[in-house]
């Protein structure tokens, strides 16, 4: 039998995630141009990585929000880490409201 005090078990060194060379694309949406995302929804439909999501900006308790009212809903990029910068959303956007930079 081997004595447990003589065994040397290698310990993994923890990785510092703040120092990884991870560079995400910066996705900017001009909300003055994209006021009613439910009329269009083209960026949501064309994105192969499902980066975008529509959320309700103005929630009022016990009242249904109208998706056709300007400024109630907004498109946000919730999965920037999944974006492969294919630029399909930029090509499809009729208002030119989306810009992607590194």
Backbone as CSV, one residue per row, in Angstrom:
resi,resn,N_x,N_y,N_z,CA_x,CA_y,CA_z,C_x,C_y,C_z
1,UNK,0.839,-1.185,0.000,0.000,0.000,0.000,0.877,1.238,0.000
2,UNK,0.385,2.236,-0.664,1.099,3.506,-0.732,0.495,4.446,0.297
3,UNK,1.375,5.145,0.960,0.931,6.114,1.956,0.350,7.339,1.245
4,UNK,-0.811,7.810,1.659,-1.476,8.938,0.997,-0.681,10.225,1.109
5,UNK,0.109,10.369,2.127,0.891,11.590,2.284,2.032,11.667,1.273
6,UNK,2.420,10.537,0.685,3.505,10.524,-0.289,3.011,10.722,-1.722
7,UNK,1.730,10.619,-1.938,1.171,10.804,-3.278,1.147,12.280,-3.651
8,UNK,1.536,12.567,-4.863,1.493,13.949,-5.351,0.460,14.013,-6.467
9,UNK,-0.614,14.680,-6.170,-1.706,14.814,-7.133,-1.558,16.177,-7.808
10,UNK,-1.478,16.189,-9.141,-1.367,17.484,-9.819,-2.682,18.257,-9.723
11,UNK,-2.574,19.489,-9.356,-3.747,20.358,-9.234,-3.846,21.236,-10.479
12,UNK,-5.022,21.326,-11.060,-5.164,22.212,-12.227,-5.072,23.675,-11.806
13,UNK,-4.408,24.450,-12.634,-4.279,25.882,-12.373,-5.537,26.568,-12.899
14,UNK,-6.230,27.335,-12.074,-7.453,27.993,-12.557,-7.122,29.037,-13.630
15,UNK,-7.998,29.126,-14.609,-7.815,30.052,-15.711,-8.489,31.372,-15.370
16,UNK,-7.762,32.450,-15.554,-8.325,33.784,-15.326,-9.057,34.203,-16.597
17,UNK,-10.380,34.221,-16.554,-11.180,34.517,-17.740,-11.092,35.974,-18.174
18,UNK,-10.614,36.849,-17.312,-10.492,38.261,-17.696,-9.295,38.502,-18.595
19,UNK,-8.363,37.565,-18.647,-7.162,37.745,-19.458,-7.186,36.965,-20.757
20,UNK,-8.269,36.273,-21.041,-8.369,35.532,-22.291,-8.497,36.499,-23.467
21,UNK,-7.956,36.145,-24.608,-8.086,37.034,-25.774,-9.448,36.887,-26.440
22,UNK,-10.494,37.211,-25.705,-11.852,37.081,-26.204,-12.348,38.447,-26.649
23,UNK,-12.569,38.597,-27.943,-13.015,39.873,-28.474,-14.364,39.664,-29.145
24,UNK,-15.385,40.262,-28.570,-16.737,40.122,-29.095,-17.047,41.280,-30.027
25,UNK,-17.855,41.033,-31.048,-18.259,42.136,-31.916,-19.190,43.096,-31.182
26,UNK,-19.076,44.371,-31.519,-19.934,45.380,-30.917,-21.118,45.605,-31.858
27,UNK,-22.294,45.280,-31.387,-23.508,45.402,-32.188,-24.291,46.592,-31.664
28,UNK,-24.448,47.593,-32.508,-25.182,48.800,-32.120,-26.463,48.893,-32.943
29,UNK,-27.533,49.251,-32.267,-28.833,49.412,-32.917,-29.299,50.833,-32.675
30,UNK,-29.604,51.540,-33.752,-30.092,52.911,-33.651,-31.605,52.855,-33.429
31,UNK,-32.002,53.152,-32.197,-33.420,53.044,-31.839,-34.255,54.192,-32.381
32,UNK,-33.621,55.243,-32.875,-34.393,56.303,-33.520,-34.856,55.859,-34.911
33,UNK,-34.152,54.898,-35.510,-34.557,54.361,-36.813,-35.427,53.118,-36.663
34,UNK,-35.084,52.249,-35.714,-35.846,51.011,-35.485,-36.814,51.255,-34.330
35,UNK,-37.968,51.819,-34.630,-38.918,52.180,-33.577,-39.944,51.085,-33.314
36,UNK,-40.346,50.355,-34.340,-41.355,49.304,-34.185,-40.796,48.014,-34.789
37,UNK,-40.078,47.205,-33.988,-39.441,46.008,-34.544,-40.413,44.915,-34.972
38,UNK,-41.640,44.918,-34.454,-42.594,43.877,-34.844,-43.167,44.091,-36.242
39,UNK,-43.024,45.260,-36.797,-43.455,45.477,-38.183,-42.489,44.814,-39.149
40,UNK,-41.252,44.760,-38.794,-40.217,44.266,-39.706,-39.781,42.845,-39.337
41,UNK,-39.118,42.676,-38.227,-38.597,41.398,-37.714,-37.613,40.722,-38.662
42,UNK,-37.046,41.444,-39.624,-36.158,40.813,-40.597,-34.841,40.388,-39.969
43,UNK,-34.311,41.192,-39.054,-33.048,40.819,-38.408,-33.221,39.575,-37.535
44,UNK,-34.395,39.440,-36.946,-34.670,38.255,-36.128,-34.776,36.995,-36.985
45,UNK,-35.333,37.142,-38.164,-35.565,35.990,-39.018,-34.318,35.551,-39.774
46,UNK,-33.450,36.487,-40.124,-32.333,36.149,-40.984,-31.088,35.714,-40.209
47,UNK,-30.985,36.034,-38.941,-29.777,35.734,-38.162,-29.646,34.226,-37.923
48,UNK,-28.578,33.587,-38.431,-28.437,32.143,-38.242,-28.051,31.755,-36.815
49,UNK,-27.497,32.681,-36.053,-27.052,32.383,-34.697,-28.047,32.838,-33.627
50,UNK,-29.162,33.401,-34.015,-30.219,33.897,-33.124,-29.622,34.848,-32.074
51,UNK,-28.987,35.890,-32.575,-28.322,36.872,-31.714,-29.325,37.860,-31.131
52,UNK,-30.355,38.197,-31.888,-31.275,39.264,-31.503,-32.505,38.736,-30.775
53,UNK,-33.068,39.621,-29.951,-34.302,39.314,-29.219,-35.081,40.612,-29.054
54,UNK,-36.394,40.512,-29.058,-37.252,41.676,-28.847,-37.743,41.639,-27.408
55,UNK,-37.630,42.764,-26.730,-38.137,42.829,-25.361,-39.008,44.063,-25.199
56,UNK,-39.889,43.999,-24.240,-40.820,45.096,-23.969,-40.146,46.102,-23.052
57,UNK,-40.058,47.325,-23.517,-39.389,48.383,-22.764,-40.330,49.055,-21.778
58,UNK,-41.596,49.119,-22.118,-42.577,49.816,-21.280,-43.651,48.839,-20.825
59,UNK,-43.427,48.222,-19.675,-44.426,47.320,-19.120,-45.337,48.082,-18.167
60,UNK,-46.627,47.935,-18.352,-47.607,48.538,-17.461,-48.444,47.395,-16.904
61,UNK,-48.556,47.356,-15.600,-49.272,46.273,-14.947,-50.754,46.286,-15.329
62,UNK,-51.264,45.112,-15.639,-52.666,44.890,-16.008,-53.070,45.608,-17.294
63,UNK,-52.103,45.839,-18.168,-52.421,46.449,-19.457,-51.587,45.759,-20.526
64,UNK,-52.212,45.427,-21.619,-51.502,44.780,-22.718,-50.759,45.832,-23.542
65,UNK,-49.496,45.558,-23.849,-48.719,46.501,-24.663,-49.005,46.271,-26.136
66,UNK,-49.133,47.353,-26.856,-49.415,47.296,-28.277,-48.092,47.179,-29.041
67,UNK,-47.881,46.089,-29.791,-46.618,45.934,-30.518,-46.472,46.892,-31.696
68,UNK,-47.550,47.578,-32.076,-47.479,48.532,-33.186,-47.191,49.947,-32.719
69,UNK,-47.178,50.167,-31.414,-46.905,51.500,-30.887,-45.390,51.740,-30.867
70,UNK,-44.921,52.849,-31.432,-43.478,53.107,-31.484,-42.858,53.286,-30.099
71,UNK,-41.695,52.662,-29.907,-40.948,52.822,-28.677,-41.298,51.875,-27.557
72,UNK,-42.295,51.020,-27.732,-42.684,50.101,-26.666,-41.751,48.883,-26.648
73,UNK,-41.425,48.361,-27.808,-40.543,47.203,-27.914,-39.225,47.611,-28.553
74,UNK,-38.156,46.903,-28.176,-36.831,47.157,-28.739,-36.142,45.847,-29.076
75,UNK,-35.306,45.905,-30.098,-34.471,44.768,-30.459,-33.142,44.931,-29.738
76,UNK,-32.699,43.874,-29.070,-31.396,43.917,-28.423,-30.584,42.699,-28.864
77,UNK,-29.273,42.825,-28.808,-28.370,41.724,-29.141,-27.999,41.016,-27.840
78,UNK,-28.702,39.947,-27.518,-28.472,39.256,-26.254,-27.348,38.229,-26.337
79,UNK,-27.064,37.750,-27.518,-26.033,36.718,-27.669,-24.904,37.213,-28.572
80,UNK,-24.234,38.262,-28.130,-23.123,38.801,-28.911,-22.000,37.785,-29.077
81,UNK,-21.832,36.901,-28.111,-20.761,35.911,-28.202,-21.005,34.890,-29.309
82,UNK,-22.238,34.728,-29.753,-22.565,33.793,-30.829,-22.448,34.419,-32.218
83,UNK,-22.327,35.731,-32.295,-22.298,36.431,-33.585,-21.022,36.077,-34.344
84,UNK,-21.180,35.635,-35.588,-20.028,35.317,-36.421,-19.794,36.378,-37.493
85,UNK,-20.400,37.529,-37.344,-20.253,38.699,-38.211,-20.504,38.319,-39.675
86,UNK,-21.625,37.694,-39.924,-21.996,37.361,-41.299,-22.630,38.559,-42.009
87,UNK,-23.036,39.574,-41.245,-23.618,40.825,-41.751,-24.941,40.641,-42.495
88,UNK,-25.622,39.540,-42.289,-26.930,39.344,-42.916,-27.958,40.304,-42.335
89,UNK,-27.839,40.585,-41.049,-28.785,41.505,-40.410,-28.614,42.925,-40.954
90,UNK,-27.386,43.311,-41.249,-27.129,44.644,-41.799,-27.678,44.748,-43.220
91,UNK,-27.501,43.689,-44.011,-27.984,43.692,-45.394,-29.501,43.725,-45.475
92,UNK,-30.183,43.094,-44.524,-31.636,42.954,-44.573,-32.364,44.148,-43.973
93,UNK,-31.724,44.859,-43.047,-32.398,45.941,-42.326,-32.800,47.070,-43.278
94,UNK,-34.111,47.349,-43.413,-34.548,48.397,-44.338,-34.265,49.806,-43.812
95,UNK,-34.043,49.952,-42.525,-33.821,51.268,-41.920,-32.344,51.581,-41.710
96,UNK,-31.446,50.638,-42.002,-30.003,50.775,-41.741,-29.750,51.138,-40.287
97,UNK,-30.388,50.429,-39.378,-30.290,50.732,-37.958,-29.229,49.901,-37.245
98,UNK,-28.676,48.872,-37.894,-27.729,47.973,-37.235,-26.321,48.218,-37.768
99,UNK,-25.358,48.331,-36.844,-23.944,48.390,-37.214,-23.176,47.406,-36.347
100,UNK,-22.225,46.705,-36.974,-21.393,45.741,-36.265,-19.943,46.118,-36.481
101,UNK,-19.213,46.289,-35.378,-17.781,46.606,-35.440,-17.032,45.694,-34.484
102,UNK,-15.729,45.626,-34.697,-14.870,44.870,-33.767,-14.125,45.779,-32.870
